[in-house]
Amino acid sequence: MSRGEWYARVGGLMSTDVASVERPLRAKEEDLPLYKASFDESWLIIYSPPLHASSFFDFEVLTPRLVQSTFDTVVFLDAHMGRFVLIAHR
């Protein structure tokens, strides 16, 4: 058997559930006051790991300023595809 016959390709449905992106954002916001005393600006990068089924997200749903945040900037980064969206910016 060759690798081509048994090699599992990555695939799955693209999520459009904005809440699945917003949940980690809100959880991280709880810790933000700890950092505000030390830094003038706070960014959160939500990292979508390459070839990981849970990170398949429909980028057409992610629009600039999609959510509001206490972070100065929130970025959703799809490392595998080499793209990002500023989903919150103040």
Secondary structure in CASP SS format (residue, H / E / C, confidence):
PFRMAT SS
TARGET T0000
AUTHOR 0000-0000-0000
METHOD secondary structure of the structure
MODEL  1
M C 1.00
S C 1.00
R H 1.00
G H 1.00
E H 1.00
W H 1.00
Y C 1.00
A C 1.00
R C 1.00
V C 1.00
G C 1.00
G C 1.00
L C 1.00
M C 1.00
S E 1.00
T C 1.00
D C 1.00
V C 1.00
A H 1.00
S H 1.00
V H 1.00
E H 1.00
R H 1.00
P H 1.00
L H 1.00
R H 1.00
A H 1.00
K H 1.00
E H 1.00
E C 1.00
D C 1.00
L H 1.00
P H 1.00
L H 1.00
Y H 1.00
K H 1.00
A C 1.00
S C 1.00
F C 1.00
D C 1.00
E C 1.00
S C 1.00
W E 1.00
L E 1.00
I E 1.00
I E 1.00
Y E 1.00
S E 1.00
P C 1.00
P C 1.00
L C 1.00
H C 1.00
A H 1.00
S H 1.00
S H 1.00
F C 1.00
F E 1.00
D C 1.00
F C 1.00
E C 1.00
V C 1.00
L C 1.00
T C 1.00
P C 1.00
R C 1.00
L C 1.00
V C 1.00
Q C 1.00
S C 1.00
T C 1.00
F C 1.00
D C 1.00
T E 1.00
V E 1.00
V E 1.00
F E 1.00
L E 1.00
D E 1.00
A C 1.00
H C 1.00
M C 1.00
G C 1.00
R E 1.00
F E 1.00
V E 1.00
L E 1.00
I E 1.00
A E 1.00
H E 1.00
R C 1.00
END
